[in-house]
Amino acid sequence: MVLEALAAVQPGESIYHEIPLKIPMVWLTGNPKTLRSLATHHRWIYFTTEGEPNLSSSITSKGLVINGSDDLGQKLQIMT
């Protein structure tokens, strides 16, 4: 399911979107500040090049941190 969502991403899409309030989604980001506004039924994937970040305790949804050196396929299988 996660790989299907990633396959649907189009390069050049607008970076400004309102977050749907009632539709579950997977939020892909490189900005940890955007994770605070997600509802608990959303999931997120945070991409970082700096290793494990100190994510805010105010993040109520569940997600996955992916470092640039991680095996992406293996990490995404954990989410399914």
C-alpha positions in Angstrom: 0.0 0.0 0.0 2.8 2.4 0.8 4.6 1.6 -2.4 1.4 2.2 -4.4 1.1 5.6 -2.7 4.7 6.5 -3.5 4.2 5.4 -7.1 1.3 7.8 -7.5 3.5 10.8 -6.6 4.1 13.1 -9.5 7.2 15.2 -9.9 6.6 18.9 -10.0 3.4 18.8 -7.9 2.6 21.9 -5.9 4.3 21.9 -2.5 1.3 23.7 -0.9 -1.7 21.5 0.0 -4.3 21.6 2.7 -4.2 18.5 4.8 -7.4 16.5 4.5 -9.2 16.3 7.8 -11.2 13.1 7.5 -9.4 11.0 4.8 -6.6 8.8 6.1 -3.3 9.5 4.2 0.4 9.0 4.2 2.2 12.3 4.5 5.7 12.4 2.9 7.9 15.1 4.1 11.4 16.4 4.7 10.1 19.0 7.1 9.4 17.7 10.7 7.4 20.8 11.5 4.5 19.6 9.2 4.0 16.5 11.3 2.5 18.4 14.2 -0.7 19.3 12.3 -1.5 15.7 11.3 -4.5 13.9 12.9 -4.0 10.6 14.7 -5.5 8.6 11.8 -2.8 9.9 9.4 0.6 8.2 9.0 3.8 9.9 7.9 7.2 9.2 6.4 9.9 11.7 7.3 13.0 11.7 5.1 16.2 13.0 6.7 19.9 13.1 5.8 20.9 13.8 9.4 20.2 10.6 11.1 17.5 10.1 13.8 15.9 13.5 14.5 14.5 14.7 17.8 10.8 14.8 16.8 8.5 16.9 18.9 6.4 15.1 21.5 3.4 17.0 20.2 3.2 14.7 17.1 0.2 12.5 17.8 0.2 10.4 14.6 2.4 7.4 13.9 5.2 7.4 11.3 8.5 6.3 10.0 11.8 8.1 9.8 14.0 7.2 6.8 17.6 8.3 6.7 19.2 8.8 3.3 21.5 5.8 3.9 18.6 3.4 4.8 17.3 0.6 2.6 14.0 2.2 1.5 12.4 -1.1 0.4 13.1 -2.8 3.7 11.9 0.2 5.8 8.6 0.4 3.9 7.9 -3.3 4.4 7.9 -2.6 8.1 4.9 -0.3 7.7 2.7 -2.8 6.0 
